[in-house]
Amino acid sequence: MSVTARTSDWPGVRPEVVAEVVAGLSARLQKRLDGAAAKLAERPVSRDGDEWRVEVDEETVLVLNAPGGVVAAEAGVRCGCLLAPACVHRAAAVTLCPLAEAGPETDSGAAATEAREGAGDTPEEQTGRPDQQAPTPLAPAERAAVRHLHRAAAAVLAAGVGGAGAVSQAELLRAAHQARLAGLYRPAAAAVTVVTRIRAARSGAPDHRLVDLVAGLRELLGLTTALDAGIAPVAELRGTARQAYREEGGLRLYGLFAEPVLTATHAGAVSWAVDAGGRLSTIAEVMPHDDAAAAAPQAVGAGSRTVRLGDAALSHRAFSRAGLAVQGATRSTGGRLGAGASVRAVRAAGAAWTAEPASRLWSEPVSAQVARALAAQELPYESRPAGSDLLFLDVTLLGTAPTGPGGTPQLLARCTAGGPVIVLSPAHEHPGLPFRANLALLATAPGLRLRVIGRLERAGRPELRLLAIGTPPDAADPLTLPADRAGRVNLGLERLQTADLAASAPAGGLVGGPVGAGGPNPGPGPEPVAAPAPHGPPVHVLGRRVEQAVTTGRHALAPSEASAAADRGLLLAAGLATAAELLAGLRAAAADRQRDVFGRVVTDDHEVFATAWLAAASYTEELATALCAAAWSAEEARPGEEEGTGRGAEPVRV
């Protein structure tokens, strides 16, 4: 049963609290938990300071004590019914609360952390990088925690989103808590992420993406499998409790752009800067939000907040066009700047995107940038260099074409110097952020040359999620922006105006409207170009079964003989023999259920099914990465071929 309560009505709750409260229920009450949560979601929630109150009925009041907006202990959930504390109301409440960050370790967990990596946010020279540490085998307690976490994840996968109710989620959170106490921080965090995404899927949250849930389960099962098998480096698979910061001394930073941050529980902004050596860094201002309706304005408003670094008195928007001179700087492996008491920072002059050191980012070949972004996806999130997934391109807008799902018009652009035709999409789909409106306005200006920053979208054709735009060097039609914008626009924090593009309109007027809606307007402009071809190897045949297992569970992977034969034939005809073999293995594992003498299905640990699913999901991931790299490196048209005649191409006249 889905739960549709707004998470903003409830305080956050630490994962271990959810596990403890649900574990206190009897087996009979656990069966009723999902239904009880759905009923409780319909009750009004009131707040008085650090206490949230819910009237369960006329005689029963549920109280959640959440200092700082987070329920940090089991005692923080109180119910007035006769069955409390082992009542279903308390468990239903923590099921509805959004998950907060895990709490501090117990003494044993903290001791293990201190022995392994030292206490606190110490400099990286003292803790050592994971790849510099000797492989360390798992202790018996660690191996037991890994196996518990793997079994819980396999059970969630086998149940699917529809069957992974509150009890299954709580069991996965319990396993995550044990893993965290054992010092296995990375798999523990991956498990909490999976539960968060399952909750979003079951509630129909607007930020739910099936691809993210599939990726989360793949990472979690991959980590537990690698740890149990003793694959080195174990230290990297374990992860760390805190990010290590390296002392950088003096830094001269030049602002690049700023973007909003918006999730189900947090909102804010992050600024990006480049130093004299060309390395990227970030400064974030992200806080929990109490109201989902006000989260988008909160994220946009965070761009006007002061950058928290030393004594700098400039906002994130201002810093995206200015600079900072920093003394005593510290920086994490992922490029996040520390804001300790010893850090000193004062405002300094910025640099144009067309000047050093910023211009160096655009000098890297497109294929090399894509390879760097795809390679970074294989690294743990906390170990990825800042901006490793960003692309810095010079492009020419081409107009719109029906290249999206169902023929949805999408904005196309061509990379300068004969690069590929790419799809430009919003960096965030929330309608309360300016991304979508800004792209709609850019679609009215085909022929406009831009210098852009975007995030690589791994797809079968070149696609970029646009974050910021500016004027390229020697542009004949520069953006006509106000002087305080320094020739660039943060598309998630600022709105473009028609006047900003006026100078770039072609002589014959704005042309290149959506194809299929009366066709593009006639007018002078370049020859038609081919939209990125939407067709490719039928990877979706295996990919959709991988996703189907996540949404509906293992029991759904039992198609008819004719359907299975058709899928196999399609994969073999495309030369994807490995994909055909993996799909057959996945279906066989899903159907391999033992029965007792009465014909009842005997419960297993889903190990064989989870292994088959992980193999298929990992193959799909690797193949998708290879196809993305090939799409960006392929020439738009071979010599001798006319543009616009490629398979599946839709011409765009500008």
Sequence and secondary structure as in RCSB ss.txt:
>XXXX:A:sequence
MSVTARTSDWPGVRPEVVAEVVAGLSARLQKRLDGAAAKLAERPVSRDGDEWRVEVDEETVLVLNAPGGVVAAEA
GVRCGCLLAPACVHRAAAVTLCPLAEAGPETDSGAAATEAREGAGDTPEEQTGRPDQQAPTPLAPAERAAVRHLH
RAAAAVLAAGVGGAGAVSQAELLRAAHQARLAGLYRPAAAAVTVVTRIRAARSGAPDHRLVDLVAGLRELLGLTT
ALDAGIAPVAELRGTARQAYREEGGLRLYGLFAEPVLTATHAGAVSWAVDAGGRLSTIAEVMPHDDAAAAAPQAV
GAGSRTVRLGDAALSHRAFSRAGLAVQGATRSTGGRLGAGASVRAVRAAGAAWTAEPASRLWSEPVSAQVARALA
AQELPYESRPAGSDLLFLDVTLLGTAPTGPGGTPQLLARCTAGGPVIVLSPAHEHPGLPFRANLALLATAPGLRL
RVIGRLERAGRPELRLLAIGTPPDAADPLTLPADRAGRVNLGLERLQTADLAASAPAGGLVGGPVGAGGPNPGPG
PEPVAAPAPHGPPVHVLGRRVEQAVTTGRHALAPSEASAAADRGLLLAAGLATAAELLAGLRAAAADRQRDVFGR
VVTDDHEVFATAWLAAASYTEELATALCAAAWSAEEARPGEEEGTGRGAEPVRV
>XXXX:A:secstr
      GGGS EE HHHHHHHHHTS HHHHHTHHHHHHHHTTS EEEETTEEEEE SSS EEEEE GGGEE SGG
GEEE STTTTS HHHHHHHHHS B       HHHHHHHHHHH SSS BHHHH  GGGS      HHHHHHHHHHH
HHHHHHHHHHHHH  HHHHHHHHHHHHHHHHTT HHHHHHHHHHHHHHHHHHHT TT  HHHHHHHHHHHHHHHH
HHHHT S HHHHH  SS  EEEEEEEEEEEEEEEEEE SSEEEEEEEEEETTS EEEEEEEEE S GGGHHHHHH
HGGGSB  STT   BHHHHTTSEEEEEEEEEETT BB   TT EEEEE    TTSTTTTHHHHS HHHHHHHHHH
HTTS GGGS TTTTEEEEEEEEEEEEE SGGG EEEEEEETTT  EEEEEES   TTSTHHHHHHHHTT TT EE
EEEEEE  SSS EEEEEEEE  TT SS     GGGTTEEETTTS   GGGGGGGS TT S    TTTT     S 
   EE      S THHHHHHHHHHHHH GGG    HHHHHHHHHHHHHTT HHHHHHHHHHHHHHH   B TTS 
B     HHHHHHHHHHHHHHHHHHHHHHHHHHHS SS TTS TT STT  EE  
